[in-house]
């Protein structure tokens, strides 16, 4: 009996080692590819910022990462999202962001990434039976975060739309428009005939691909709704991209 117990213990210990080893080898997280994935990879060589994948010491170099709660989106360069990775959040922003970023860099090299704290959610509950018909239940919560990979645009467009409704929060100078000029507060409906679809599926809106394929000097036709005026249209001339970044507080 004693020998059998030792054998069982050995088998359990071996299984535990295999589980730990497997977990250590599978640290990468699944990457969700957005509709702009292919176009973003095609435009990698023409990206406005050089983003080497290795440092001089031969170590993997991660793209700059910005916390959405610390950086104003208007301060970031013109870019489109093309991949998302998410996981549970242990409370340490930098550690979590680096872990997520490494998973992204295994498949692609973003020009920069943004860290999004998704908040706390319920993952389940644990029940404890104390006897005599007495039982208690404890709810289990976890915190989630996601990292979004961004590809810089080949041209400078200079506008920012609000995700929930497509309303313009930032617009280019009026002299870059032919015809009517976009104003802050206008709700953008389409670009080059492609609809802008705000809301929960914002990162899946087809207009992102149009932005990624617009070159400097090209015309971008836009249609929008203006409060009190109705449906309007204009043509925006794309400018050469900015080659420098402002000094922004990055997580790493």
Helices and strands as residue ranges (DSSP letters): H 2-25, E 32-33, H 37-42, E 64-67, G 73-75, E 79-88, H 93-105, E 112-131, E 134-152, E 155-156, E 160-161, E 168-170, G 174-176, E 177-179, E 187-191, E 194-195, G 202-204, H 207-212, E 219-226, E 230-237, E 239-240
